């Protein structure tokens, strides 16, 4: 099913780009931007599950609200009219939260280890910039909108070990999900030739994936659990771009 969704989305992307390409004026410039992005995803269910582990074992493992959620991205735009740019956007990220704590058990002190790792996250958007002031030169404001599909793969592990104990929990999750984004930003030319520019922006993202997945190991609360990945929330980025 994931492969089918991915292929359908690529077909839609191709059709959208083919539709807008003929509208480009002769000599219309291209824009390529590389950027770093800080996101603030809700991850409400996931964070609550981590806090349940903390309460159950009397520990204080970090959740996703305690760490920086950074990603890198690239955009390629075509200026199709004085007021519009249309293009593609690709984002990539990977990261983890983890911790160790020593707790008392009936079998003596034991090490409790927790890790939740996102091995891969990426998304692909069709994006537009609406330029409310096409004659602006020193600072070029834009209104941003995008629609696309994302993919992520994550793994959660919890172990409790000492000389007598070897308990564990393992949950693996992956899949595709739709994602939408809207925001505002500015491009600031870095030279009089208007070739290189600095980009600053902020947007709000709507993206969430909920799956029921197997949970294995002696610490599993049930044979299946809910894996809820909620990337909904604001993000901010800074990038450097080239007009050509």
N, C-alpha and C positions, 0 to 999 in steps of 0.2 A: 504493500500500500504506500509506503514512503517513497519508493521509486516512482510509482505512478503519479503521486502528487507533485514530486519534483519535476518530472517531465512535462506535466500539464502546465506548470508555472513557467517553465522555460518557453513553451510554445506561446503562452500569453505574452511574455516579455517580447518575443520576436515580433508578434503581430502589432503590439503597441509601438515598438520602435519603427517598424515599417510604416505605420500609419503617420507618424509625426515627421519622419525623415524628409518627405517631399516638401514639407512646409518650410524648410530651412532656406533662408535667402542665400544667394550666391556670395561666397566669401565670408559667410557667418563663422565666427570663431568657435573653437573648442576650448574647454576648460577641464584641467585635470587637477584634483585636489587630494592630498594625503593628510590625514588628521589623526589626532589622539582624542579619545572620548572618555568621559567619566559618566557612568550611569548610576542611577539610584533605584534599582528594581524593588518592587514591593516584596516579593517572595514571602508573603504572609504565612501560608500554610507550611512551607519549608522551615521558616524561622521558628514557628510554633512547635514543630516536631523536634527541632534541636533543643528548644527550651524544655520540652518534656523530658528529654534525655538528661538535661542538667538537673531538673527537679528529682527525677527518679534516682540518680546516683549521687546527688549532692555535689555537682561539679559546676564549672563555669566556662564551658566551651563557647567560642565565638560563633555568632551566626552571620548571615550575609549583610546585616546592617552595621557590622563592626569593621568591615574591610572595604578597601577601594575596589570598585568594579570597573576596570579599565579595558578598553578595546582599541584596536587600530582599524582604520577604514580608508577607503578610496572612492572617489566619485569621478565620473567622466560625463561631462555635459556638452550639449550642442546648443548654441544660441539659435533658436528657430524664429524669433521675432524680436522687436525691440523690448517687449515686455516678458518674454518667456525663454527659459532654458529647460531642456528635457534631457534626461540621461539615466545612468545606472549607478547604483551604490552597492558596495560590498563591505561588510564588517566582519571582523574575526576576533575571537577572544578565547582564552582558556585560563583556568585558575582553580584554586582550592582553598578550603578552610580546614584546619586540622588542629588537634591538640591531644595532650596526654595528661593524665592525672592518676595519682595513687589513691585508692580508696580501700577502706576496711571491709573485708568479707569474712564469712564463717571459716574460710580456708586461709585466712591471713591476708596481709596487704597484697593488693593486686593492681596491675596497671590497666587502666581503662584508656583506650586509644580510639579517637574518632577522626574520620576524614570524609569530606564530601568534595569530590573532584569533578569539575567540568572539563572533560578531556577535549571537547570541541564545541565551540559555538560559532556559527556563521549565519549571515542573512544576506539576501540579495533583493534589492528594491528597484522598482521603477520610480524615479524621483523627478520633481519639477521645482524650479525656482521662478516665482513671479516677481518681477522687478518693478516696484511701484514708481521708481525714479530712474528711467533708463538714461537720462542725461547726466546723472550724478557721476562725478569722477574721483573726488578725494575719498569718499566713503560711499559704497554701493550697497544699499539695503536690499534684502530679499525676504520673501515669505516662502517657506519650505513645506513640501508635502511629499509623502512617499507611501507606496503600498508594495508588499512583497511577501516572501516566505523565509522562515528561519529553520535551522536544524541545530539540535544540541544533543550531546551524549554525556551522561553523568553517571557517577558511581558513588554510593554511600557505603562505608564500612564502619563497624563498631566492634571492638574486640575487648575482652576482659581476660587477662592472663596472669598467672604466677606459676609456681612449681606444681600446683595441684589443679589449676583451672585453665581451661582453653575454650572459652565461650566466644560466640561471634554472631554478627549480623551482616548481610550483604544484600544490597539492592542496586540493580542496574536499570537504567532508563534511557531511552533515546526516541527521537521522532521529529517530524516536521510540524510546523504550525504557521498560521498566517500572522502577519505583523503590519502595523500601520503607524505612521508617524507624521507629526505636523509641528512646525515651529517657525522661528525667525532667525535672521543672522545678518552679518555684514561682511563684505569683501573690502579690504583696504589695500589699494595698489602700493607696491613697495618701491616703485621707480616711475620716472616720468614717461617711460616707454610703455607703461601699463601691461607689462608682460608677467611679472611675478606679483602675487598678492597674498596677504594674510587673511585668513577667514576665521571668524568667531561666530558661534551660533549656539542656540539652545532649542530643544524640542521635547515633546512628550510622546512616548511610545506606548502603544497598546499591543501586547503580545503575551500569550499564555498557552501552556500545554499541560493537560492533565491526563495521566494514564494510570491504569491499574496494573501493577507489575508484581512479579514474584518476589518474595522476601525469603531468604534462606539463612540457616544458622540457628543455633539454640537461643539466641536473643531476639529472634524475629517475633513480633507481637501477633502475627497472623501469617498464613501462607501467602496472602496478597495484601499489598498496601497501596495507598494513593501516593503517586509521585506527581507533585504539583509544581511546575516551573513557571513562575509568574515574573516576566521581565517588564511588566507595565510600570511606567514611572518616567520621571524627567531625566534628561541627559544634557550634557554640555560638551562642546568640542572646540578645539583650536587646531587649525591646519595651515598648510602652505600650499599654494596653487600656482599653476602655470597656464597662461592663456596663449593659444597658438592657432 
